[in-house]
Amino acid sequence: MTRHTDTFTGTTADAPTTTGTAPRPTDTSSALARTGGIAAQLVAGTYVLGFIAMAAYFVPRGLVSPIDEPEASLAFLVEHHAALAGWYLVLYLLGGAAMVLVSLGVGARLSPAPALARVSTALGLVWSGMLVASGSVALVAQQAAVELHAHDTALALDTWVATSVVQDALGGGIEVAGALWAGVVGYAVLRTRALPAGLGGLALGLAVVGAVTVVPAASEIATSVFGLGFIVWFTWLGLALLRPRLRA
């Protein structure tokens, strides 16, 4: 009498295993994080240049809000068009483009928490897009207002005020998009410790400051604190992303 037995063969691919350790960073994610670190330093640099230009050049020469003093604001634009265009080009277009790489780099470093990493990347890309859109609106509006001013001052004034409101809403007037991104990143950092805990705590603090910019009475000072705080944060983030993550 012959006894038949069934033989089962398998490979490691047939039997998935579950481990309690975080996924190890791949070469691609590590390179993306390092690229994000360089981009973070660039973003910090645009903030520094922006604040220096504002304090040392624009404000002393009479820069005012288009909403508070429309005529004076338009006159300033006509006289300092090239300088203002350069300011928006650096701070919004260059800075916004660099934020794409920062968002991807931070998301790669936060891979131990995949869901939070995806959310942070999405919010960072949204913020980046709003910055680029804000800068683009500003540059087009400036050119249009200057050209209209040559033959129709009233139309130039209306155009300048209206487009300034749109530009400010997209970036610079309120900082909700940046606050949301900072809040998610800060929470993810404190949860995963993929970056220094102090960096996560500072991000949460900046998220609160950014949220306060929706309050009209506190908007101006909150926006300034938000920007100055991000100079420190982006510089620190850049240094942290340039260091390899410790393997679990």
C-alpha positions as CSV (number, residue, x, y, z in Angstrom):
1,M,0.0,0.0,0.0
2,T,1.4,3.3,-1.1
3,R,1.1,6.3,1.0
4,H,0.7,9.6,-0.9
5,T,1.7,12.9,0.7
6,D,1.2,16.3,-0.7
7,T,4.3,18.5,-0.9
8,F,4.0,22.2,-0.7
9,T,6.8,24.5,-1.7
10,G,6.9,28.2,-1.3
11,T,9.1,31.3,-1.4
12,T,9.5,34.2,0.9
13,A,7.3,36.2,-1.5
14,D,4.4,33.7,-0.9
15,A,4.5,34.3,2.9
16,P,4.6,37.9,3.7
17,T,5.9,38.8,7.1
18,T,5.1,41.6,9.4
19,T,7.7,43.4,11.4
20,G,7.4,46.0,14.1
21,T,10.2,48.1,12.7
22,A,9.9,51.2,10.5
23,P,10.8,50.8,6.9
24,R,14.4,51.5,6.2
25,P,15.2,54.5,3.9
26,T,15.9,53.6,0.3
27,D,18.6,55.3,-1.7
28,T,15.9,57.2,-3.6
29,S,14.2,58.5,-0.4
30,S,17.6,59.5,1.1
31,A,18.6,61.4,-2.0
32,L,15.2,63.1,-2.0
33,A,15.6,64.1,1.6
34,R,19.1,65.6,0.9
35,T,17.7,67.5,-2.1
36,G,14.9,68.8,0.2
37,G,17.5,69.9,2.7
38,I,19.3,72.0,0.1
39,A,16.0,73.4,-1.1
40,A,15.1,74.3,2.5
41,Q,18.3,76.3,2.8
42,L,17.3,78.1,-0.4
43,V,13.8,78.9,1.0
44,A,15.4,80.3,4.1
45,G,17.6,82.4,2.0
46,T,14.7,83.9,0.1
47,Y,13.0,84.8,3.4
48,V,16.2,86.5,4.5
49,L,16.5,88.5,1.3
50,G,12.9,89.4,1.4
51,F,13.0,90.8,4.9
52,I,16.3,92.7,4.3
53,A,14.9,94.2,1.1
54,M,11.7,95.2,2.8
55,A,13.5,96.8,5.8
56,A,16.5,98.4,4.0
57,Y,15.0,99.4,0.7
58,F,11.2,99.3,0.3
59,V,9.9,100.7,3.6
60,P,12.4,103.6,3.8
61,R,11.4,104.6,0.3
62,G,7.7,104.8,1.1
63,L,6.2,101.4,0.4
64,V,2.6,101.3,1.6
65,S,-0.4,99.0,1.2
66,P,-2.6,99.3,-1.9
67,I,-5.6,99.0,0.4
68,D,-4.6,101.7,2.9
69,E,-3.1,104.2,0.5
70,P,-4.0,103.2,-3.1
71,E,-2.6,106.3,-4.9
72,A,0.7,106.3,-3.0
73,S,1.1,102.6,-3.5
74,L,0.6,102.9,-7.3
75,A,3.1,105.8,-7.4
76,F,5.6,103.7,-5.5
77,L,5.1,100.8,-8.0
78,V,5.6,103.0,-11.0
79,E,8.9,104.4,-9.5
80,H,10.2,101.1,-8.2
81,H,8.7,98.5,-10.6
82,A,11.9,96.6,-11.3
83,A,12.8,96.2,-7.6
84,L,9.3,95.1,-6.7
85,A,9.2,92.6,-9.6
86,G,12.6,91.2,-8.5
87,W,11.4,90.9,-4.9
88,Y,8.3,88.8,-5.9
89,L,10.3,86.8,-8.3
90,V,12.8,85.7,-5.6
91,L,10.4,85.3,-2.7
92,Y,7.4,83.8,-4.4
93,L,8.4,82.1,-7.6
94,L,11.9,80.9,-6.6
95,G,10.8,80.2,-3.0
96,G,7.6,78.5,-4.1
97,A,9.4,76.3,-6.6
98,A,11.9,75.3,-4.0
99,M,9.1,74.4,-1.6
100,V,8.2,71.6,-4.0
101,L,11.5,69.9,-3.3
102,V,11.2,70.7,0.4
103,S,7.7,69.1,0.6
104,L,9.0,65.9,-1.2
105,G,12.1,65.7,0.9
106,V,10.2,66.1,4.2
107,G,7.7,63.5,3.0
108,A,10.5,61.1,2.3
109,R,12.0,61.5,5.7
110,L,8.6,61.0,7.4
111,S,8.2,57.6,5.7
112,P,7.9,55.8,9.0
113,A,4.4,57.3,9.2
114,P,3.2,56.8,5.6
115,A,-0.2,58.4,5.9
116,L,1.2,61.5,7.6
117,A,4.0,61.7,5.0
118,R,1.5,61.7,2.2
119,V,-0.7,64.3,3.9
120,S,2.3,66.6,4.6
121,T,3.6,66.2,1.0
122,A,0.1,67.1,-0.4
123,L,-0.2,70.2,1.9
124,G,3.3,71.3,1.1
125,L,2.6,71.1,-2.7
126,V,-0.6,73.0,-2.2
127,W,1.3,75.8,-0.4
128,S,4.0,75.8,-3.0
129,G,1.4,76.2,-5.8
130,M,-0.2,79.1,-4.0
131,L,3.1,80.8,-3.6
132,V,3.9,80.5,-7.3
133,A,0.4,81.6,-8.2
134,S,0.6,84.6,-5.9
135,G,3.9,85.7,-7.4
136,S,2.6,85.2,-10.9
137,V,-0.4,87.3,-10.2
138,A,1.8,90.0,-8.6
139,L,4.1,90.2,-11.6
140,V,1.4,90.3,-14.2
141,A,-0.6,92.9,-12.1
142,Q,2.5,95.1,-11.7
143,Q,3.2,95.2,-15.4
144,A,-0.5,95.9,-16.2
145,A,-0.8,98.7,-13.7
146,V,2.4,100.4,-14.9
147,E,1.3,100.2,-18.5
148,L,-2.2,101.5,-17.8
149,H,-0.8,104.3,-15.7
150,A,0.7,105.9,-18.8
151,H,-2.7,106.7,-20.3
152,D,-5.4,106.0,-17.7
153,T,-4.5,106.5,-14.1
154,A,-7.9,105.7,-12.7
155,L,-8.0,102.3,-14.5
156,A,-4.5,101.6,-13.4
157,L,-5.5,102.3,-9.8
158,D,-8.5,100.1,-9.9
159,T,-6.5,97.3,-11.5
160,W,-3.7,97.6,-9.0
161,V,-6.0,97.5,-5.9
162,A,-8.1,94.6,-7.2
163,T,-5.2,92.4,-8.2
164,S,-3.4,93.2,-5.0
165,V,-6.3,91.7,-3.1
166,V,-6.1,88.5,-5.1
167,Q,-2.3,88.3,-4.8
168,D,-2.5,88.9,-1.0
169,A,-5.2,86.2,-0.6
170,L,-3.0,83.6,-2.4
171,G,0.1,84.3,-0.4
172,G,1.2,86.9,2.2
173,G,-2.1,88.1,3.5
174,I,-3.0,85.0,5.5
175,E,-0.8,81.9,6.1
176,V,-3.3,79.1,6.6
177,A,-1.8,76.9,3.9
178,G,1.7,77.1,5.4
179,A,0.2,76.7,8.9
180,L,-1.6,73.5,7.9
181,W,1.6,72.0,6.4
182,A,3.7,73.0,9.4
183,G,1.2,71.5,11.8
184,V,1.1,68.1,10.1
185,V,4.9,68.1,9.7
186,G,5.3,69.0,13.4
187,Y,2.9,66.3,14.6
188,A,4.5,63.7,12.4
189,V,8.0,64.6,13.6
190,L,7.0,64.3,17.2
191,R,5.4,61.0,16.5
192,T,8.1,59.4,14.5
193,R,11.2,61.3,15.7
194,A,12.4,61.1,12.1
195,L,13.7,64.6,12.6
196,P,14.7,66.4,15.8
197,A,11.9,66.8,18.3
198,G,12.6,70.5,18.7
199,L,12.1,71.0,15.0
200,G,8.6,69.4,15.4
201,G,7.8,71.6,18.3
202,L,8.8,74.7,16.5
203,A,6.7,73.7,13.5
204,L,3.6,73.3,15.7
205,G,4.3,76.7,17.2
206,L,4.6,78.3,13.8
207,A,1.3,76.5,12.8
208,V,-0.5,78.3,15.6
209,V,1.1,81.7,14.5
210,G,0.1,81.1,10.9
211,A,-3.5,80.3,12.0
212,V,-3.6,83.6,13.9
213,T,-3.0,85.5,10.6
214,V,-6.7,85.0,9.8
215,V,-7.5,87.5,12.7
216,P,-7.5,91.0,11.1
217,A,-6.3,92.7,14.3
218,A,-3.3,90.4,14.7
219,S,-2.6,89.6,11.0
220,E,0.3,92.0,10.4
221,I,2.4,91.0,13.4
222,A,1.5,87.3,13.1
223,T,2.6,87.3,9.5
224,S,6.0,88.9,10.4
225,V,6.5,86.4,13.3
226,F,5.5,83.6,10.9
227,G,8.1,84.6,8.3
228,L,10.9,85.3,10.8
229,G,10.3,82.0,12.6
230,F,10.4,80.1,9.3
231,I,13.9,81.5,8.6
232,V,15.1,79.6,11.7
233,W,12.9,76.6,10.9
234,F,13.9,76.1,7.3
235,T,17.6,76.6,8.1
236,W,17.4,73.9,10.9
237,L,15.3,71.7,8.6
238,G,17.8,71.9,5.8
239,L,20.6,70.8,8.2
240,A,18.6,68.0,9.6
241,L,17.6,66.6,6.1
242,L,21.2,66.7,5.0
243,R,22.1,64.3,7.8
244,P,21.3,60.6,7.1
245,R,18.5,59.2,9.1
246,L,19.5,56.6,11.6
247,R,18.4,53.1,10.5
248,A,16.1,51.2,12.9
